[in-house]
Amino acid sequence: MNTDSGEQPDTPPTQADPAPPATKQPRDPRRLATPLPLLMLGALGIVFGDIGTSPLYALQTVFSIHHNSVAPTEQDVLGVVSMVFWCLMLIVSIAYLGFILRADNEGEGGILSLAALIKRKLGAGSSRVKVVMVLAIIGAALFYGDSLITPAVSVLSAVEGLHVVSPELGPWVVPLAVVILATLFAVQRWGTGSIGRAFGPIMFVWFAVLALLGIPQIIANPSILRALSPTYAFDFALDRPLVAFIAAGAVVLAVTGVEALYADMGHFGRRPIVVAWFSIIFPALVLNYFGQGAMILVDPSAIENPFFRLAPGWAQMPLVVLATAATIIASQAVISGAFSVSRQATRLSLLPRLKVIQTSKRESGQIYVPAVNGILFIGVMALVLSFRSSQALASAYGLAVTATLLLELSLFLLLALEIWKWKLPWVLLTGLPIGGVEFALFAANVVKIASGGWLPLAIAAVLVTIMLTWKKGSALMFGRRAEMEGPIEDFVEEIGRAPVLRVPGVAVYPHGNPATAPLALRSNVDCNHILHEHVVIVTIKNLGVPHVSHDKRVVVSDLGRPDDGIVHVLYSIGFNDSQDVPSALRQAVGRTPELDFDPKEAMYIISVFRIEPGGDARMARWQKSLFRTLEKASANRTHVLHLPADRTTVMGETAEL
């Protein structure tokens, strides 16, 4: 397994945003060579777990919310089922599968990837870029809140099926949920690829069972099919507006997971996801929701747990086992998404360096982030042990999802208008109906803030504070460091005018700013009055795209003097590529006479900062303390850059903030 990480405070704040290579990066040939059915099966195991398990709790929550305000009457049932169907159609099938998944950043999805694409296309100097990045930061923070709540509510809802099997099994629900979730987080280190291959067949069985459970009820009471017409949703809203508004706050549970679907798109590509949705997932979900509705029309008492009541008595325990397996997979979907979003955030200088373990030698998108996995585990355990039931967590669920939906739609519409050059009427025609539905769902969840909706907002507020503080502190420290280092051109000129003693060997200086001289290099000359025979300055440049092909990664510069032995290597990567400095050196060797040496003989010298409190008024004291804490918790740069420990030297400097 390999490790990499994100940006450091000594890296230019805009380093992730330059224009990409002139040629569009080709899609992964391995993905193109993989048969579509296998990609679809893998997508079932990674991408659709969250949205595919919504039938477990969506309608149950609708009819239990706000002291059973939604009644199991014909009008309410038809109205609710119609709302669910058209939310799936408008938000998932049309908005995401039809439009937003086309807004991929070289095959990668997610709100940060979308923001990086917009920023790159508009240019860092655009007045709208700051707004785009703030919206993306808020969306990413809300996604983390969803990543905490989804595993807790999904697994609890499945294990609560034990109540239906036998009330005596009720006390085992929480302990069993804890054991299942602990096991899930423990196996993350083996990678999403192997997990996806194991989970795909299970999810195929799950969706087949969803359809099979719903069909008999629909045949027995085909009048439920009237809910296919949106008029029943409109009539419900017009006749009982307050109740319909309350119901909308829970109907959104039917589309939870669509934002994770977008974030996980890079694992498989758009086509397998679209084909799998329309051929397997969407039909299965519709049949199950309509089956639950048909059963409630006949037996109103089924609202207590309509999903498990679909199954005959002999099948309920096997269904609990299958549902538990499916909710584990649902949790896997958001955990994988959280790993992807975290790496994107570090590469955009929104989070400190994180240790990222590459779990596949073939697929760069398959990663494991130990720190994120640990934080999610602690948070999920706290939620399960605090709320102890899926219904108690339901009030906290939905607000983060609906806010993320609105933010992603807003960024997509900006992309369509400013970059794809859609005409304004087409933008309005697309945005108003979809945005209207999403805003109504968001408003219905806002009223749940006091009863639990505050939880994802609190999580998001903490993460937004961390991201903005890190981004601001990184920019300030980058400027402070640049002043101390001085321009690289001046340093090279000084060496040319007053040569210093050259000693044998190769010294490689990983350095974030190609415009300045590395502090360790300058200190070596100023203090020791020596310079190695071969000096290589390596700058890793993140292009804001998922991948950069190997033949386009390395650019070598002699810094204006082709015979002084000082060379600069610019190593361009995407946010799914590893930050491997020795690999950059190996690719650069032999490109110029100054790079004629054995890379195995190279010594690596890195500069590190010890940040001390200072009088800079541009950051509040609490922000400085937070920034210093985050920097101390950052991953080790030697490990991050894949430097050999026995050939790496660290030279430190002190800077005030």
N, C-alpha and C positions, 0 to 999 in steps of 0.2 A: 504494500500500500504506500502511496505517496502522500505528502502533505503539502499544502500551500496555504495562502492566506490573503488578506486584503491589504488595503493601503495603510501607510504609516504616517505619522505627523510630519516626517521629512519629505513626503511626497507632494508634488504640486497638487493643490485642490482641484484643478481642472484636468488632471492627467487622464481621467477616465472619459474625457469628452472631446478629444480631437476628432477630425474627420477620419473615417475609416479608409482602408485601402481602396483605390479606385475601382478594383474589380470586386464584385459581390462574392462573398465567401461561398464556396459550394457546400451543399448539404452533405451530411455525413454519408459516404458511400456505403458503409456497413448498414445504415438504416435503409437506404435505397435497395440494398440487396436482400433484406429480410422480407419474407413473404408477409403480405398484408394481414392474413389471419393470425400470424404469430404476434405481430405488432398490436393487433386488436386485443389479443388475449393478455399481453403484457399490460396494455392500458387498463383493462378491467381490474388488474391487480394493484395498480398504482393510482390511476387518475380518477376512477369513478367510485371509489369506496365510500367517500363522504356523502355524495348526493344519492348514491344507491341505497344507503341505509336510512334515509329520511322517512320512508313509510313506517318504520318502527315507532316513531314518536310524533310525527307531524299532525295527523288527524286527532290522535289522542290528546295532544296539547291544545288543539283548537277547541275541542269540546270541554276541556277542563279549565281553560284560562278564565280568569276574572270570575271565579265562583260559578262556573258553568253558564256564563251569559249566552253562549251559543247553544241553542237547544237542538235535540235530535229530531226536529220536525222536518217535513218534506222541503219546505222553503229553505231552511237553514242548511240542510244537508246538500241539496242541489246547488245552492249558492256557494258553499264552501268548496265542494268538489270542482265546480266550474272555475272558481278562483285558482285552485291548485293547478288545474289543467292549463289554464291560460298563462299562469306565471311560468310554468315549465316551457310553454310554447314561446312566449315573448322573450323571456329573460335568457333561457338556456338555448333553445333551438334557433331563435332569430338573432338576439343580441350577441351572444357569445359564439355559438357555432357558425352563425352566418356572417358576423362582422368582426367582433373583437379578436377572435383567434387568427384573423388575417393580419392583424397588427403585431406580427412577430418580429423580434429583433434577431435576424438571422436564425430563425427557428426557435428562439427562446421566448417564453412568455412571462407574465407577472407584471405587477404595477411598476416595479423599479426598472425592469427591462424596457417597458413601454416608455417610461420617463426618460431613460437613457437614449432611446431611439429618437424621441422628440427633441431632446437637448442637442443631440448630434446634428440633426437635420436643420434645426432653427439656428444653431450656433450659440456658443456660451454667452455671447453678448446680447442676445435677444432679451427684451424686457419681460417676456412671458416665461422665460426659463426658470426664474426664481419661484414664480407661482407654481409651475409644473413640479419642481423639485419639492416644494412644501407639501403639495397635494400627494405626491408619491410617498413622502416620509410618513404622512398621516395614514395613508393606505397601508403601507408596510407595517406600521405599528398596530393598526387594527387587525391585520392578518395574524400577527403574533398572538393577539388576544383570542382570536378564533382558534388558533392552534392549541391553546390551552383548554378551551371549553369543549371543542369537538371530541377529543378522546374521552373526556369525562362523561359527557352526556350520552355519547354513542354506546359505550360499553355498559354504562348503567342501564340504559333503556333495553339492551338485549338481555342482560342478566336478570332484569326485573320480570322477564317472562316466567321465572320460577314462581312468582306469585300466582300466575294463572294455572301452572301445573299443580302447585300445592301451596296454600298459605303458610304451611309449616316451614317451607324453605326460605321464607322472607328474610330471616336473620343472616342468611348466607350471602345475600346480594352484595353488600359492600365489601366484605372480606374477599369474595371471589373476584370482584371487579379490581380490587387493589392488586391481587396476584396476577391477573391477566395483563393489566397495564404495566406492571413492573417487568414482566417478561417481554412485553413488546418493546419497551425502551432498551432493555438489555440486548436484544438481538439486532439493534440498529447498526452496530459496528460491522456487521457482515455485509451491509450494502443493500441498496434498494433493488439492484438487479436480481440477486438471488431471491430476495423477498417477493418481488413482483412475479417471478416465474412460479413460485410456490402459491401465491395468492390468486393468480389469474384463473386457474381452473375452479377454485372455490367460488370466486365471484360469478363465474359463468353459471354454476349450479345455483347460486343465490338468486340471480335474475330469472332463471328458469322457474324457480320455486315461487318467486314473487308473482309471475304471470299465472302459474298453475293455481295459486291460492285465490287469485281474484276472479278467474274465469267462471267457476261454478256459481259464485254469488251474482255475477252479472247475468248469467243465463237464467238464474232463478228470479231475478228482478231486473229485467232489461230497461225498466223505466229510468234507471240511473243514467242511461246514455243520453238523456236529455241535457245533462250537465255539460256535454260537449259544446253546446251553444253558449256564447258569452252573455246572452240575454239573462240567464239565470243569475249570473254574478252581478249584473247591473240591477236586476230587480231586487236582489238581496240587499244591495247597497242603498237603493232608493227607499225601500220599504222599512228597513231597519238599519239606518246609517251608523248609529253608535255601535250596535252589535257587529256589523260588518267591519267597522274600523278596528274593533277589538280582535275580531277573527283574523284580520290581515296581519296583526302582529305575530300570529303563530303560523299562518299560511306560508310565510317566508321560510319556515323550516324546510319546506319541500325543495327549495333551491339552494340550501346551504351546501357548499362544496363546489359550486361553479367557479368561485374565485380560486380555489385550490386547483381546479381543473386547468385554468389558464396558467397558473404558476408552474404546473407540472408538465406543460405542453412540450417542453424541450426534451423530455425523455423519449417521446415517441413520434412527435410531429403531428400536424393538424389532421391529415387525411385519416389515419387510423382512429383518431378520436371521433371525428365526424361520422364515419361509417359505423363505428361501434355504437354511438349514441342513437342514431336513427334506426339501426337494425336490431339492436338488443335492448339497450338501457331504457330509452324512451317508451317503447311499447310495454316493457315489463312494468315500469313505474305507473303508467297510465292504467293498465289492467288492475294493478294492486290497489291503487287509490280508488278506482271506481268500484272494485270489489268491496272494499271497506265501506264505501258509501252505501252500496246496495244492501249490505248486511245491517247497517245502522237503521236504514229505512224500515226493515222488517223487525229488527230487535234493538230498540233504543238503548237497552242496558249494555250493549256491546261497546258503548263509548268508553267504558272503563279501560279497555285495552283492545281496540279493534283489530290490531294487527295479529296478535296471537289468537284471538277468537276466530280468525279465518280458518284456522287449522282444526281438524277433528281431534278429539282427546288423545288418541294414540300417537298423533304426530307432533303434539305440542313440545314434548321434551326434546326430540330431535331438532325441532325448529329453533328452540332456545340455543342449542349447540351451534347450529348453522348461523343463527343471527349473531351469536357472540363472535364467531370466526369472521363474519362480514364486518362487524363493527371494529374489530381489530384492524382490518384492512382499511376501514374508513379513517381510523386514527393514523394509519401509515401514510395515507395520502397527504394529510396536513403536516405531518412531521417531515416528510420528504420536501414538501413545499417550503417549510420553515428553513430547512437546510439551504435550499436554493436561494431564497430571499436573503438569508444571512450572508452568503458569499457575495451576492450582488451588492448588498449594502456595504460590505467592507471594501469592495472594489470602487465604490462611489464615494469613499471617505465618509461614510455615515456611521460606521462602527469601527472600533479598534481592531487590530490584527487578531484573527481567529485561527486556531489550528483546524485545518480542513484535511480530512483523510480521503484520498481518492480510492474508492472501493472497487473500481473496475479498471482494467488496463485498456479496455476497448471503448467504453462510454464515459466521456469526461463529465457528463452531467450527474453521474452516480457518485454521491459524496456522503460523508458522515462528519458532522461537526460536533465533537464531544461536548463543548461548552453549552451549545444550544440544546443538545439532547438532555444534558443534566438539568438545565434550568426548566425546560418543559416538563421533565419528569417530576421535579419538586412541585411545580405549579399545579400539574394535573392531580398529583396525590393530595395536595392541599384542598383542591376543589371537591374531589370525591369524598374526602373525610369530613369536609365542612357541610356540603349540601346534602349528600347521602341519598339523593334520588334524582332521576332525570327531570321530573316535573319541577322540582325546586330550582334546577339549573336552567329550565326553559326560559325563565324571565330574563336571564343574563344572555341568552342566546338570541341572535337575530340582529341586534343593533350594530355589531361590528360587521356582520355580513352585508347588511343593507347600505351602510355607509361606504364600504369598499366597492359595492356595485356602482353606486353613484360616482365615486371618484374615478373608477376605471372607465365608466361610460364618458365622463367629462373629458378625460385625457384622450380617449379614442376619437371623440368628436373634434377635438382640437387638431389631432393628427390628420383626420379626414379633411378638415377645412384648410389648414395651413400647409400641409405637406402633400397630401394626395390631391389637393385642389378640387375637392367636391364643391359643387354649387351650394350656396346657402340654403335654397329651398330643400335640397336633398338632405342636408345636415339636419334641418328642422323636422323634415318628414321622418327621419330615422330617430332623432333624439327625443322628440316630444312624446310620442306614445310610450316608448320604452322607459324614458326618464320619468314620465308621469306615473307609471306603475311602480317603478323603483322608489320614487319619492313618497308615494302613498304607503308603501311597505315600511320605509324608513320612519315616516311620521308616526305610524302605528306602533313602532318599537320605541320611539322616543318617550312615550308615556310610561314605559316600563322601567325607566331609569331608577326610580326610587325602590322598586321591588326586585332589583338585581341587575338591571341594565347598566348600572354604574360600574360593574366589574370590568367589562372590556374597555370602557372609557378610561378607567383608572390605569389599566395595563398599558393602553395606548399612550396616555399622558406621560407615563414614566419613560416609555421608549422614545417618544418624540423628544422629550427633554434630553435624553442620552444622545440621540442622533444629532440634534441641533448643536448641543454642547461640543460633541466630538468634531463636527464639521467646522465650527467656528474656531475651536482651539487648534485644530490641525492647520487651518489657514494662518492663524497668528504665528504658530510655531514655525511654519514653513517660511514665513517672511523673516522671522528672527534668525533662523538658521541661514537663510540666503545672505543676510547681511554679514554674518560671521564668516561665511565661506568665500564670498567674493566671486566675481565672474571667472569662468574657466579659461577664457581667452587671456585675461590678465595673468593668470597663473602660468600658462604655457609661455607667454612672452617673458615673464620673469625667469623661468628656467632657461630660456634661450639666451637671455642677456647675461645671466650669472650662473653658469653650469654648476651643478652640485655633483658630489661623488656618486657614481653609479655602481651599484653592487649587483652581482649575479642573481638571477631569479625572476620570477613572474609574480607580480602583486596585482590582485584583482580587487577593485573597490566597488561593491554594490552601492549605488547612489541614486536617490530619487529624483534629483533635479539636474537635467542635462546642461543647464545654463551656468551652474556653479561648480567650483572645485570641491571634492569631498573633504570634509574636515579632517578625517584621518590622514589623507594624502598631504594636505597642507601642514598638519602638525608634524608629520614625519620629516618633512623638508625643513620646517622652521626649528624644530627641536633637535632632531638627529642629524640634520644636514646631509642626508643621503636620499637616494632615489633608486628604486630597482631598475634593472636593465629593461624590463618589459613592464609597463604600467597599463592596465586595462580598467577603464571606468565603465561599469555596466548599469544601464538604466532600464528598468522594466516599465513599459508603457502600456497601460490598460486602455483599449480602444472603445470600450462600451458596447462591444458585440460579443456574442458567446464564444466564438472560436476565430483564431487566425491560423491559416495554413502555415506549415513549417517553412515553405519556401519564401514566405513574405514576412517572416518574423525579424530577421537580423538586418540591421543597417550599420555599417562601420564608417567611422569618420576619423581622419588623422588630426583633427583639430587645427588644421592650417599648417602643420609642420610634419611632413612625411618621414622625417628621419630622426625624431627625438625619442622614439620608443613609447610615446604616450598616445593611446588610442581610446576612442569612445565607441562603445557598442550599445546601440539602441535595440532593445528586445521587446517587440510588440506582441501582446497577448490579448485574448478575450477573457471575459469574466468566468468562463468555464475552463480556462487553461491554467496549468500549474506555473507558479513563479519559481522556475528552476534556473538559478544563475549558472551553475556548472554546465547545464545543457546549453544555455546561451553562449557560453565560452566555447564549448565544443563546436557549435555551429559556426562561430565566427573565425576560429583558427584556420589559417591558410588563406584568408581572403585578401590580406595585404602582407608585404614583407615584414612589417612590424608585428604581425600575428603569427610568426613562424616559430612555434615552440610546442612543447608537449603539455597539453592542458592538465595532465596528471601532476605536473610539478608546481602548479599554481598555488600560491598562498592567498587566502581571502582575508581582507581587512575591512571591518565594518565600523561605522561611527554610531555611537549611541548617545542620547541626551539624558541627563538627569535634570528634570524640570523642578525648579524651585519657585516658591511664591515670590511674586514681584509686584510692581506698582502699576501694571498695565490696566488702565481704566476701561478698556474695551470689553473686559469680561468681569462679571460680578465675582465676588470672593467665593460664593458657593459653587459657581461654574468652574472656577479654577481648581477647587478641591475635587470636584467630580471628574474633571479632565485628567488631573494627575492620578486619581484612583484608576480610571480606565486605562491610562497608559501603563501603569504598573501591572495591570491585569492582562495586558496584551500578550499574545503568543511570542515566544522567543524567535528573534529574527534569524538566528542561525538555522533553526528548524524550518522556519517559514520559507527561506530562500534555498533550502536543500544544500546548505554548505557543509562540507566535511568537517566535523568537530576537531579533528586532529590537525587540520590545516587552516584554522580560522582564528583570527585575532580580533579582539574587540577593543576599541579605543573610545574613551568616554569624554564628554564635555558637559558643562553645566550651563543652563540657560534659564533666565527668569521669565515668568509669565505674569 
